[in-house]
Amino acid sequence: MSLITEHDYEPVPGLPGLLPRGEFLRWQGRPDWRDLARSALHVRKLFFYFAALLVFRFAYLISDGVPLKEVLLTTAVLTGLAAVALGLLSLMAWLMARATVYTLTNRRVVIRSGVALPMTVNLPFAQITSADLRLRSSGFGDIPLTLESEKQASWVVLWPHVRPWHIGKVQPMLRSLPDSEQVAAVLGEAFRDYLEDDGDPSGQIHVRPERQPWPSPAKLHGAH
């Protein structure tokens, strides 16, 4: 007797089917759940927000003459509720990361995600016009992809694997990568090989540090 998981049907982990002839894997990975909790679900910001509210409430009740025992009791209850909320968000980030597989082949980028409803999004290189690497001081990074204007992705379907604040022009994104610079190098090499086969040898991955705002996309290849 063996345990069957929701992804055991995949002939290749992270892919909905076998790779066609001539296509091969270049890289596979998944987001780091801790960084996903911080960057996508804003757990750290919420922690400081709850902490500030509790401190303010504690000081206000004490100054208002409420007995210390009552203040401590209500503060403890609210602290417990805040901890549960943060814990649930952290669990959600862990489940998201566990259900996600980013795949890079010599022809496309594939995002498999979804906790309750697994789904796979295929992004052929022919539909991708640019990519950026956003590095953070934590050592993690994100790689957003810009699609051709006539190719529209669904923000609801892809979230949290999308570039923030780009709802109208959705940019799929490989998020919270612990080895983002290495992945960007592999992606750049895969694009160059693809473009050489396609007759357009130009292309690059644009790198910017976190302290700067999101950069405009660096052109990877021309229209097809």
N, C-alpha and C positions, 0 to 999 in steps of 0.2 A: 504494500500500500504506500502511495507517495502523495505528498501534498502538492496540490495544483494551485498556483497563484494566478492572478488576473492577467499576467504577461507570459504565461507558459506557452500560449498559442503562437508566440512570435517565432518564426523560423530563424531569425537573427535577432538577438536582443536589441530592442530599440527600433526595429524596423518592421513594417507590416508584411513584408515578403522577402523572398530571396533576392539578392542583388542581381540585376541583369548582367549578361555577358559584357565584359569590358569595364564594369564598374567595381570598385574595390574600396574598402574602408581606409581612411586616412587617420581618423581619430574618433574616439568616443569618450564621453564623460558625463558628469551630472553636476548640478549646483551644490555648493556647500550649504547645508541647512542653516547653520548659525548665521552666515552672512546673508542668506535669503531672509531669515527672520528680521535681521537688522535693516536691510536695504529695501525689501519689498513690503514687509508687514510692520516695519517701524517699531519693533519691540523695544529697542533701546530708548527711543524718544518717548514712547508711552510710559516706560519705567520712570523716567525723570519727571514726566508730567504727573503721574500718580503720586510720586514722592513729594513733589512740590505742593500738590493739593492737600495731601495728608498733613504735611508740616503746617501749611497755612490754616487748615481747619483746627489742628491741635492748638496752635497759638491763639486763634480767635476764641475758641471755647474756654481756654484757660483765662484769657483776659476778660471774658464775659462772666466769670464767676462760676462756671459749671464745675462740680466736684471732680477732682483728679481721677478718682476711680471710674466714674462714668465716662470721662474723656478717654481714658486708656482702654476701656472695654469697647467702646464704639470704634476707636481707632484700630484696635486689633481686628475687629470684624471687617472693617473696610479694607485693611491691609490684606486680609485673607482673600477677599473678593478680587482685589487687584492682582494678587499673585495667581489666582485661578485664571483670570482673563489672560495674563501674560503667558501662563503655562499652556493654555489652549492655543494661543497664537504660535507659540514655539512648537507645539505638537503639529499644528497645521503646516508650518514651514518644513518640519521633518518629513511629514507625509508627502508634501509637494516634491521635495528633493528626491525622496525615495522613488516616486513615481515618474520622475523625469529622466530621460536619456537624450543627450545631444549627440548627434551623429554627423560626422563630416566624411563624405566620400570624395572621389575625384570629379563628381558631377553635381553634387547637391549638398544642402544642409537639411537635416531632418530633426524635428523637435517632437519627441514623444512625451506627452504629459497627461495630467488628469488623474485625480485621486479617485473620485466616484465614477467618472466617465472617461476612461482612457481614450485618447485620440492621438493621431499622428499628423503632423503638418510637414509636407514636402516643399522645399524651397530650392528649385533647380538654379544652378549658377546663371542660366540664361535669363532668369527673372530678377536677379540681384544686380543692382547698379553700383552699390557702394557698401563699405563697412568701416566701422571705427572701433578702436580699442580704448575703453575708458578705464584707467588705472586708479585705484584708491589707495590711500595710505595704509590700509589694513593688509595690503598684499593681494587682495582679490580684485577682479576686474570683470567688465561686461563688454560684450561685442554686439552692438546693434547692427542690423542689416537694413539697408534701404532697398525697396523693391521698385520695379518699373512703375510708372505712374498709372498704367492701366491695370496693374495687379494690386488688388486690395486685400489685406489680411484682416481678420476679425480680432478686435481688441479683446472682446469678451472671451473668445475661444482661446487665445494665446496667453492671456494674463496668468501669472506674473512675468511671462517670458516676452515682455515687450518693453520698448524704451519709454520711460516715464514722460507724461504730458504730451504724448504724440497720439492723441485719440483719432483725430481727423486723418492724418497720414501715418498709419500704424507701421511701426518698425519692429519686426520680430527681433528678439535679443537672446543671446546666450548669456545667462546671468549667473553672477556669484561664482565665477570660475577661480579656483585656487591657483591654476597654472595658465592664466589668461594670456600672458605674453607668448608662451609656447604654443597655445592654440591659435593665436593670431598669426604666428609664423607659419604654422601648418596650413592655415586658411589662405594666407598670402601665396604660399607655394602652390597650393591646389588651384587657386585662381590663375596664377601665372601659367601653369601647365595647361589648364583649360583654355585660356585665351590664346596661347601659342597654337594649340590645335585648331582654334577657331579663327586664327589669322590676325589677332590683335594682341601683341605681346606686352602692352602697357598695363600697369596696375600696381597698387600698393595698399597696405593697411596703415591708417593714420593713428598715431599714438599721442595722447595728451594726458597730463597728470590730472588728478582729481580736483586740484584747487582751481582749475579753469572750468568755465561753463562747458556744457555739452558742445563739442565741436560740430561744424558742418561736415557732412560726409565727404570722405576722400574718394575720388572717382576710381573705381576699379576697372571698369571697361565700358566701352561705348554701346550704343543701341544695337540690338540684334534684329 
